[in-house]
Amino acid sequence: MYRKEESTPIPASSFELPFEGKLLSDNRWVIMADLIPWTEFESEYSSGFSTEMGAPAKSFRMALGALIIKEKLGISDLRFNELKNGAGF
């Protein structure tokens, strides 16, 4: 099942980090995110899921973002999940 998120993603310039930090516009992940036509790709991604059956899928942005990070860093799925959950920092 796929439920399209109705909210617009927060632009990097408005995204607030803990302790009053901000993402820098020259951050490699911010630059890459700005290059991806998320809405266009999400339409294609969501067409492969039922609207009524099954567990809800992760959003396209989360799924592709996780895959890009994993591949760019050359890490395993397990290591990615450890880093995502705060282990290993």
N, C-alpha and C positions, 0 to 999 in steps of 0.2 A: 504494500500500500504506500502511496506517496501523497503527502499533504504539502502543497506548495506554501512556502512561507510568504505571507502577505507583506511583512515588513521589509523595508529597504535596508540593505546593509549599511552599517555606519561607515562613512568615509574615514580614511586613515587620519586625516587632519582633526577629526572630532573624537576619535577613539581615545578614551582615557585609561591609562594604566594605573595600577595601584601606586600609592604614594605620589599622586599628582603628576605622573609621567605622561609623556605623549610619544606617539610613534613618529619617527622622523620620515620625511618625504623621500629621503634617499635610501631608506631601508630596502634591502633586496626583495623582501617578501611583499612590501607595500608596492614597489614598482611592478612586480610580477602580477599582483592582484589587479592592478589598474589596467593591465594588458589583456585580461581575460574577459570576453563578453559573457558574463555570468548568466544573464537572463536568457540569451539566445540558446546557450548550451543546456540550461536547466529545462527548457521546453522539450528538447530531444531526450534528455535523461529521464524526465518524469513520464514520458510516453511508454516506457517499458514496464511501468508498475501499474497494478490494479488500483483503482480509487476506493475499493470497498473491502478487499480481502488481504489478509496477511498483516504482519507487524509493520509499523511505519518505518520507511527507509530514512536514512540520514539525508540531509539536504545535499543538493549537488555541490554547493560551495564547500561544505564540510568534507564530502567524499573526495572531490578533486583536490582540494587544498591539502588534505592528509596524504594523498598519494604523491603529490608534487613534493611536499616536504620530505617524505620518506625516501623518494628516489633521489632528490637533490643531495640529501645527506648520506645516501648509500647505507641505510640502516634497515634492519629487519622489522617486520610487523610488531614483534614482541618488544623490541627496543623503542620503536615509535610510541607504543602504548605506555611504556615505562616513563618516557620523557613527557608525554602528554599529561600523565597523571602526577607529575612532579618528582618522580624518582630519578636519581642520578645527577642532580644538579649540584 
